[in-house]
Amino acid sequence: MSLVNIVLLIIVSGIVISLNPLSISVFLSLMAGALGKGHSHKRFLLVTFLFLSTFAAILAILGFTIIRVFNLMSTDLLASVSIAIAVATILFGLISIKDYFWYDRRIKIPAEIQDLLHSKTMKQNNPYSSINLGAVTAFASLANTGILLLTLSTILALSGQGGDFLMILPALCFVVPLVVILTLVSNGTKISALIKWKEDSKPTMRLETGLMHIILAWILLLMLNGSIGSIL
């Protein structure tokens, strides 16, 4: 697989997977809390910028670390790990697709997590708490973003193209919808309208996530059996 195709794959998959209800929900709560506290426009932007920066930085570090570890593996070990990751990616994709058809809206965030998020977004809502919240959100979203980082790192390692720095790209893509939401709110869009959009779009987000993961797993398996060269 060429380096150009890998970059395109990272960008497209990163943006698709970035439509994550968890990170969007937390970010909307953070902005609602900032507006509720009457922050000035500069402080509002500072709080949101620190959240986005922390969120992206942690995922970028994780992605870079994963690809570095994979590049240290022997060919046989990497192949074995790649098969395991492909299987896990397919299973995660199927579960996500299932949620499109049978989405359980009764699933709730544990009370302890709800209390923590309420404290960071509504009660405190300052630069320090936004950094803390960005870190918590990055790790909490790994159930979704982590699979993508593992799969993309494996594809990059198998390609032999090098460019470990490319694993920073997914982290940047993960904040794209959040930046768009910030822009909309800054230009007058009501947060309540965005919350309604997010709730209505949850099943679709799951479907897109599931399909993207299955496509990535398919590409990974094709690379393992040597067929990818005839396609990409």
TORPAPA-836188 format. One line per field, with one value per residue (C-alpha): z, y, x; residue number from 1. Coordinates in nm, 3 decimals, m for minus. Each point is the difference from the previous one (the first is absolute). Layout:
BEGIN
Z Z; ...;
Y Y; ...;
X X; ...;
num NUM; ...;
END
This chain:
BEGIN
Z 0.000; m0.097; 0.251; m0.164; 0.036; 0.363; 0.074; m0.169; 0.192; 0.330; m0.068; m0.122; 0.276; 0.265; m0.095; m0.017; 0.340; 0.146; m0.004; 0.349; 0.221; 0.316; m0.095; m0.163; 0.312; 0.232; m0.221; m0.024; 0.379; 0.038; m0.225; 0.171; 0.336; m0.128; m0.138; 0.317; 0.211; m0.217; m0.117; m0.226; m0.363; 0.055; 0.307; m0.182; m0.284; 0.247; 0.183; m0.322; m0.155; 0.302; m0.011; m0.371; 0.029; 0.289; m0.165; m0.328; 0.166; 0.204; m0.298; m0.214; 0.260; 0.020; m0.378; m0.031; 0.282; m0.157; m0.340; 0.161; 0.187; m0.315; m0.197; 0.259; m0.048; m0.215; m0.324; 0.138; 0.324; m0.184; m0.228; 0.298; 0.176; m0.322; m0.029; 0.360; m0.060; m0.322; 0.180; 0.286; m0.249; m0.184; 0.324; 0.113; m0.339; 0.013; 0.348; m0.117; m0.302; 0.231; 0.195; m0.314; m0.022; 0.371; 0.178; 0.372; 0.118; 0.353; 0.031; 0.239; 0.110; 0.354; 0.273; 0.116; m0.349; m0.034; 0.326; m0.114; m0.334; 0.168; 0.236; m0.276; m0.250; 0.215; 0.347; m0.066; m0.369; 0.013; m0.196; 0.239; 0.003; m0.380; m0.031; 0.249; m0.188; m0.333; 0.143; 0.153; m0.326; m0.206; 0.213; 0.032; m0.380; m0.057; m0.034; m0.331; m0.100; 0.136; m0.252; m0.280; 0.129; 0.024; m0.348; m0.172; 0.178; m0.119; m0.359; 0.010; 0.151; m0.259; m0.286; 0.082; m0.095; 0.329; 0.097; 0.362; 0.026; m0.215; 0.307; 0.127; m0.281; 0.153; 0.318; m0.205; m0.189; 0.328; 0.089; m0.339; 0.091; 0.335; m0.173; m0.235; 0.300; 0.171; m0.315; m0.019; 0.365; m0.036; m0.292; 0.191; m0.037; 0.315; 0.196; 0.053; m0.378; m0.019; 0.287; m0.184; m0.316; 0.194; 0.161; m0.329; m0.179; 0.249; m0.193; m0.327; 0.168; 0.118; m0.353; m0.153; 0.269; m0.050; m0.377; 0.020; 0.240; m0.220; m0.306; 0.191; 0.116; m0.361; m0.120; 0.279; m0.092; m0.368; 0.094; 0.199; m0.293; m0.249; m0.203; 0.088; m0.271; m0.269; 0.155; 0.154;
Y 0.000; 0.339; 0.275; 0.222; m0.269; m0.054; 0.372; 0.010; m0.309; 0.153; 0.328; m0.156; m0.261; 0.252; 0.241; m0.278; m0.142; 0.351; 0.012; m0.145; 0.071; m0.006; 0.271; 0.209; m0.023; 0.101; 0.289; 0.131; m0.020; 0.188; 0.281; 0.011; 0.032; 0.276; 0.197; m0.062; 0.146; 0.310; m0.039; 0.271; m0.100; m0.025; m0.222; m0.211; m0.057; m0.069; m0.267; m0.173; 0.029; m0.164; m0.284; m0.060; 0.027; m0.246; m0.243; 0.003; m0.006; m0.313; m0.190; 0.115; m0.126; m0.333; m0.038; 0.085; m0.242; m0.285; 0.033; 0.019; m0.325; m0.172; 0.105; m0.172; m0.334; m0.281; m0.075; m0.319; 0.162; 0.298; m0.235; m0.186; 0.324; 0.132; m0.298; 0.047; 0.371; m0.070; m0.244; 0.245; 0.279; m0.210; m0.094; 0.363; 0.102; m0.258; 0.113; 0.360; m0.095; m0.193; 0.322; 0.166; m0.248; m0.070; 0.306; m0.025; 0.351; m0.131; m0.034; 0.266; 0.135; m0.124; 0.245; 0.050; 0.107; 0.226; 0.172; 0.047; 0.146; 0.229; 0.126; 0.066; 0.154; 0.184; 0.066; 0.067; 0.082; 0.166; m0.049; m0.265; m0.200; 0.017; m0.154; m0.269; m0.060; m0.026; m0.272; m0.192; 0.018; m0.120; m0.312; m0.057; 0.006; m0.264; m0.268; 0.170; 0.185; m0.262; m0.265; 0.248; 0.094; m0.366; m0.084; 0.301; m0.058; m0.360; 0.102; 0.260; m0.247; m0.268; 0.248; 0.063; 0.365; 0.132; 0.340; m0.068; 0.363; m0.089; m0.149; 0.355; 0.059; m0.207; 0.209; 0.316; m0.154; m0.094; 0.368; 0.107; m0.039; 0.168; 0.298; 0.018; m0.008; 0.274; 0.213; m0.052; 0.095; 0.304; 0.112; m0.029; m0.360; m0.113; m0.280; m0.156; m0.040; m0.170; m0.232; m0.101; m0.063; m0.214; m0.209; m0.048; m0.093; m0.255; m0.310; 0.140; 0.076; m0.361; m0.127; 0.219; m0.106; m0.368; 0.010; 0.194; m0.253; m0.293; 0.172; 0.056; m0.362; m0.114; 0.216; m0.136; m0.362; 0.072; 0.140; m0.314; m0.231; 0.225; 0.095; 0.367; 0.095; m0.082; 0.226; 0.302;
X 0.000; 0.138; 0.065; m0.263; m0.267; 0.096; m0.033; m0.341; m0.108; 0.107; m0.180; m0.325; m0.020; 0.103; m0.277; m0.262; 0.096; 0.020; m0.381; 0.002; m0.306; 0.214; 0.249; m0.272; m0.219; 0.283; 0.103; m0.357; m0.030; 0.328; m0.121; m0.341; 0.174; 0.229; m0.293; m0.200; 0.279; 0.003; 0.360; 0.132; 0.053; 0.376; m0.038; m0.259; 0.248; 0.282; m0.197; m0.107; 0.347; 0.165; m0.252; 0.055; 0.379; 0.020; m0.240; 0.196; 0.344; m0.072; m0.138; 0.295; 0.247; m0.181; m0.005; 0.370; 0.088; m0.198; 0.165; 0.345; m0.067; m0.130; 0.308; 0.219; m0.178; 0.132; m0.186; m0.156; m0.110; m0.148; m0.194; m0.146; m0.092; m0.152; m0.234; m0.116; m0.059; m0.192; m0.230; m0.057; m0.070; m0.258; m0.175; m0.009; m0.134; m0.279; m0.100; m0.014; m0.213; m0.233; m0.055; m0.133; m0.286; m0.049; 0.136; m0.067; m0.081; m0.036; 0.379; 0.116; 0.337; 0.081; m0.105; 0.360; 0.108; m0.304; 0.092; 0.360; m0.106; m0.253; 0.269; 0.253; m0.244; m0.253; 0.140; 0.368; 0.033; 0.340; 0.323; 0.132; m0.324; m0.024; 0.348; m0.099; m0.324; 0.181; 0.225; m0.290; m0.196; 0.299; 0.039; m0.376; m0.038; 0.271; m0.268; m0.073; 0.317; 0.238; m0.106; 0.060; 0.345; 0.098; m0.129; 0.155; 0.331; 0.001; m0.075; 0.277; 0.249; m0.083; 0.031; 0.364; m0.045; 0.140; m0.132; m0.083; m0.109; m0.303; m0.166; m0.042; m0.251; m0.284; 0.016; m0.039; m0.293; m0.169; m0.047; m0.135; m0.371; 0.065; 0.159; m0.299; m0.235; 0.202; m0.024; m0.375; m0.052; 0.226; m0.219; m0.325; m0.118; m0.181; 0.162; m0.343; m0.034; 0.339; m0.090; m0.318; 0.203; 0.246; m0.273; m0.185; 0.324; 0.133; m0.115; 0.139; 0.331; 0.015; m0.069; 0.271; 0.246; m0.080; 0.034; 0.326; 0.152; m0.099; 0.151; 0.324; 0.009; m0.056; 0.291; 0.218; m0.078; 0.069; 0.339; 0.078; m0.068; 0.177; m0.308; m0.007; 0.247; m0.254; m0.261; 0.175;
num 1; 2; 3; 4; 5; 6; 7; 8; 9; 10; 11; 12; 13; 14; 15; 16; 17; 18; 19; 20; 21; 22; 23; 24; 25; 26; 27; 28; 29; 30; 31; 32; 33; 34; 35; 36; 37; 38; 39; 40; 41; 42; 43; 44; 45; 46; 47; 48; 49; 50; 51; 52; 53; 54; 55; 56; 57; 58; 59; 60; 61; 62; 63; 64; 65; 66; 67; 68; 69; 70; 71; 72; 73; 74; 75; 76; 77; 78; 79; 80; 81; 82; 83; 84; 85; 86; 87; 88; 89; 90; 91; 92; 93; 94; 95; 96; 97; 98; 99; 100; 101; 102; 103; 104; 105; 106; 107; 108; 109; 110; 111; 112; 113; 114; 115; 116; 117; 118; 119; 120; 121; 122; 123; 124; 125; 126; 127; 128; 129; 130; 131; 132; 133; 134; 135; 136; 137; 138; 139; 140; 141; 142; 143; 144; 145; 146; 147; 148; 149; 150; 151; 152; 153; 154; 155; 156; 157; 158; 159; 160; 161; 162; 163; 164; 165; 166; 167; 168; 169; 170; 171; 172; 173; 174; 175; 176; 177; 178; 179; 180; 181; 182; 183; 184; 185; 186; 187; 188; 189; 190; 191; 192; 193; 194; 195; 196; 197; 198; 199; 200; 201; 202; 203; 204; 205; 206; 207; 208; 209; 210; 211; 212; 213; 214; 215; 216; 217; 218; 219; 220; 221; 222; 223; 224; 225; 226; 227; 228; 229; 230; 231; 232;
END
